[in-house]
Amino acid sequence: MTASHPTPLTDDPDWWRSAVVYQVYVRSFADANGDGVGDLAGIRQHLPYLRDLGVDALWLTPFYTSPMIDGGYDVADYRDVDPSFGTLTDFDAMIGDAHSLGLRIIVDLVPNHTSSAHPWFVAALAAGPGSPERARYLFTEGRGERGELPPNDWESIFGGPAWTRVEDGQWYLHLFDPAQPDLDWRNPEVRAEFEDILRFWLDRGVDGFRIDVAHGMIKAEGLPDVGFSTMTTGRRQVELLGKGRLPYFDQDEVHEIYRAWRPILDSYPGGRMAVAEAWAETPQRLARYIGPNELHQAFNFDFLDATWSAESFRKVIDTALAEAAIVGAPTTWVLSNHDKQRHVTRYGDGPDGLRRARAAALLMLALPGCAYVYQGEELGLPEVLDLPDELRQDPAFRRTGESRDGCRVPIPWGGDLPSYGFGPQGCELSWLPAPATWAALSVAAQTGVPGSTLELYREALRIRRTHPALASEGAGISWLEAEPGVLAFSRTAGGSELTCVVNISGVPAHVAGYGEPVVAIEPLAGTGDGHLLPVDSAAWFERR
């Protein structure tokens, strides 16, 4: 039976500190009009599902006007909806329904670059070198006798050089696809434009922003070389992302931008927030993006990248909580997203990967702070590894052979025929095909089924919302003595205590002294004075 969580919106400015945010990859969530592409009307139809799942907010990937070279992360108009997703009227109806159901809406903002189809870039190409139009982007002369070589050795995240030459001989920077030219954020006109874009969507009622490439808007003065490239060393510069300093990422001046944005967010009621997709070489530098004068959160990608071991998770959790305490903000926890292989597959795929993914979900949802759930992880979806090459649309695939399409396959809602309820009844279109095995993983197939991954998430989210020890952000964790390879911690608030235990030891673990299980990834066998926690398993216990 599906639980209901009718929690009306309040003016609580701190809602985001312990929220569970559900990431909607708009193209792949639900298709209302049957054209094979997800849309805003499809999201609106399934808002009751998300309310009943027990999440607090939705993060929508870009739905703005776009040529869709990079799935919408190449924006041609930041103040309108792409026709493939609907209209501004559809957006207003969707956000109105979401708020009436107690769900907040976070939208993706893409400030590092625009689409090459953006009017600004079209004007820059037409205006020529030295023009105010080109000053909005990073155009410069090349090296070599006739400027025939790129200005420096910078590489695109999607592979190959980060520079493209135009007909008049200048080069422009694109840290991603050539259809995504980087803006020059030292230009006051660029800064003013995005401050106005923030207000446009805040005025429409959005509750927050996810800042794409939040670490990338400022480039080092003089555009210096990195000093190595794939061509010279075989080592891609992107390998330094989150591990070392690059002249085009995590420059100190980027914080000036967020110090200007924070007063705008604070001027609106209801706790409008922003979360950074930021990569930095140390947790200390990442923490600089967060605070009362800058952004509210930054994604904790170290948790996503943790290996399936107690030591790896323990180190990441301790570091993240320590850094969050310094800046006075909660950390974030995330296991999958639209850019990373789904964690069922990362953890081994098949039954083993699914068991570990379910256990990791209980670990994540027991931690203090804000949790982000990627669409379909509540169904236990694996990565689709065998998509035909001709169907892949990730621009990185054409340049590197690597593709993110496998985590973007439309999620299954029900039925035995493709596209498994993604579109209207009888419509089998979907922009990427789901495998036949997903029929058994659909929402319809799992709803009300004891032990299903969907019901596990629903129960865990219900307890997280209502249990005093989990609902209180102030309830930190206390690590408990446990067998090697077993993680055990408790959270206490209001006289209530809840203990999370995760067994990554490779052998069944005897668990005693924590009370009775309130949720587990599978039924636990009693041992007289406690319970036996199987391998790659997790459970929450409560003293009563």
C-alpha positions, 0 to 999 in steps of 0.5 A, spaced: 500 500 500 502 506 498 503 511 503 502 518 503 506 524 505 501 531 505 506 536 507 504 543 505 510 548 503 512 552 509 516 558 509 522 554 513 528 557 510 532 551 512 528 546 509 534 544 504 538 542 510 535 535 511 531 534 504 531 528 500 532 531 493 529 527 487 533 528 480 529 528 474 532 527 468 527 530 464 528 527 457 527 520 460 522 521 466 515 521 463 513 522 456 506 525 456 505 527 448 508 520 445 513 523 441 518 519 445 521 524 449 520 526 456 516 533 458 514 537 463 507 535 462 509 528 464 513 530 470 506 533 472 502 527 471 507 523 476 508 528 481 503 524 486 508 518 485 514 522 487 510 525 493 508 518 495 515 516 494 517 521 500 522 526 497 522 533 499 524 536 492 525 535 485 531 537 481 530 538 474 535 537 468 535 543 463 528 544 459 530 550 456 530 552 449 536 548 446 539 544 440 540 538 444 547 537 442 548 535 450 542 533 452 539 541 454 546 543 457 547 547 451 542 553 452 540 557 447 534 561 451 535 561 458 528 564 459 524 559 455 522 552 455 524 548 449 518 545 445 520 538 446 519 539 453 513 544 453 511 551 454 512 556 460 505 555 461 506 547 462 512 549 467 507 554 471 502 548 471 507 543 473 510 547 479 504 549 481 501 542 482 508 540 485 507 546 491 500 544 492 503 537 493 508 539 498 514 538 493 519 544 491 522 545 485 530 546 483 532 547 476 539 546 473 542 553 471 548 552 466 552 559 467 559 556 464 557 556 457 551 557 452 549 554 446 553 556 439 545 557 437 545 562 443 543 569 440 549 572 443 554 567 440 551 568 433 552 575 434 559 574 436 561 570 430 558 576 426 561 582 429 568 580 429 574 580 433 575 586 438 567 587 438 563 587 445 559 581 442 565 577 442 567 580 449 562 576 452 566 569 450 573 567 450 575 569 443 583 570 442 588 569 437 592 562 436 599 561 436 604 559 430 606 564 425 599 565 422 595 563 428 594 556 426 595 553 433 590 553 439 592 558 444 594 553 449 594 546 451 587 546 454 583 540 453 575 539 452 572 535 458 569 531 452 576 529 449 580 533 444 582 540 444 578 545 448 579 550 442 575 551 435 577 556 430 572 561 426 573 563 419 576 570 421 582 566 424 580 567 432 579 561 436 574 560 442 574 556 448 569 550 449 571 546 455 565 541 453 563 540 446 564 546 440 557 547 440 558 550 448 562 556 447 565 558 454 562 565 457 567 570 459 565 571 467 570 577 467 565 581 463 560 585 467 555 584 462 555 576 463 554 577 470 548 582 470 545 577 465 545 571 469 543 575 475 537 577 471 536 570 469 536 568 477 530 573 478 526 570 472 526 563 475 525 565 482 519 570 480 516 564 477 517 560 484 523 555 483 525 553 490 533 553 488 538 552 483 543 546 481 549 550 478 552 546 473 560 546 472 560 551 478 567 551 479 569 553 472 566 560 470 573 563 471 579 562 468 586 563 470 589 570 467 593 569 461 590 562 459 596 559 461 598 552 459 596 546 463 603 543 461 601 536 459 596 533 454 593 527 451 597 527 445 604 528 449 603 524 455 597 519 454 594 522 460 588 526 459 587 533 463 580 531 466 584 526 470 586 531 474 578 533 476 577 533 483 585 531 484 589 537 482 589 544 480 587 546 473 588 553 470 580 553 468 577 550 474 576 552 481 579 559 481 579 564 487 575 569 483 569 564 482 567 566 489 565 573 487 560 570 483 556 566 488 557 572 493 553 576 489 548 571 488 547 569 495 543 576 496 538 575 491 537 568 493 536 571 500 531 576 498 526 571 496 521 568 502 521 560 503 529 558 503 531 559 496 537 555 495 543 553 490 547 547 490 554 547 486 556 541 482 563 543 483 570 539 483 576 541 487 582 538 489 581 538 496 575 538 501 577 544 504 577 548 497 570 545 496 568 547 502 569 554 500 563 554 495 559 553 501 557 558 507 552 564 509 555 568 504 555 563 498 552 557 496 548 553 500 551 546 498 556 542 494 555 535 491 559 530 495 562 526 489 567 523 494 561 519 497 559 517 490 566 515 488 567 511 494 569 503 493 565 498 496 569 497 502 567 500 510 574 503 510 572 507 504 565 509 506 568 511 513 573 516 510 569 519 506 563 520 511 568 523 516 571 528 512 565 530 509 562 531 516 568 535 519 568 539 513 561 541 513 561 542 521 567 548 519 562 552 514 556 550 518 552 547 513 550 540 512 553 536 507 550 532 501 550 525 499 549 522 492 550 515 489 548 516 482 546 522 477 546 523 470 553 523 468 555 517 472 554 509 471 549 507 475 551 504 482 548 498 481 553 496 476 558 500 479 558 495 485 558 489 481 552 489 477 547 483 477 544 480 484 550 482 488 550 489 485 543 490 487 544 488 494 550 493 495 546 498 492 540 497 496 545 497 502 548 503 500 541 507 500 540 505 507 547 508 509 546 514 505 539 515 508 541 514 515 546 520 514 545 527 517 544 532 511 541 532 504 540 526 500 540 526 492 536 520 489 537 519 481 531 517 478 530 510 477 535 508 483 529 507 487 527 501 482 534 498 482 535 500 475 542 498 472 546 501 467 544 499 460 551 497 457 549 494 450 546 500 447 547 500 439 552 505 438 548 509 432 543 510 438 547 514 443 547 521 443 552 523 448 557 528 445 563 525 449 561 518 445 563 521 438 570 524 441 572 519 446 568 513 445 565 514 452 558 515 453 553 517 459 547 514 455 547 508 459 544 511 465 539 516 461 535 510 459 527 512 460 525 509 466 519 504 466 513 505 469 509 499 467 507 494 462 510 488 458 511 492 452 517 497 450 517 503 452 514 500 459 509 506 460 514 511 459 509 514 454 501 514 453 498 507 453 500 504 446 506 508 445 512 504 444 517 510 442 522 512 447 529 516 445 533 510 448 530 503 448 529 500 455 532 493 455 526 487 456 529 486 463 526 492 465 519 490 465 520 486 472 523 493 475 517 497 473 514 502 478 507 498 477 511 491 478 514 493 484 509 497 487 506 493 494 511 488 493 514 486 500 522 486 499 522 490 492 527 496 492 521 501 491 518 499 497 524 499 501 526 506 499 518 508 500 519 505 507 526 508 509 524 515 506 518 514 511 522 513 517 527 518 515 521 523 515 518 521 521 523 518 526 526 524 531 533 521 530 533 522 523 528 528 522 533 532 526 539 535 522 542 536 529 543 529 530 550 527 528 552 520 528 556 516 533 560 511 530 560 504 534 564 498 535 563 493 530 567 487 527 572 489 521 568 490 515 562 493 518 560 500 519 555 501 525 553 508 527 547 511 531 543 518 531 540 520 537 535 526 538 529 527 543 530 521 547 530 516 540 535 512 538 536 509 531 542 505 529 544 503 522 549 497 520 552 495 514 555 489 513 561 489 508 565 484 511 564 478 506 561 474 512 555 474 516 555 479 522 552 478 528 548 484 531 546 485 538 544 491 543 541 496 538 534 494 539 529 491 533 530 492 526 525 497 523 527 496 516 532 492 512 534 490 505 532 483 507 528 479 513 533 478 518 534 471 522 534 472 530 540 469 534 537 469 541 541 476 543 540 479 536 540 478 529 544 475 523 546 481 518 548 477 511 553 479 507 552 486 503 546 487 507 544 493 511 539 495 516 536 500 521 535 498 528 531 502 534 531 501 541 524 500 544 
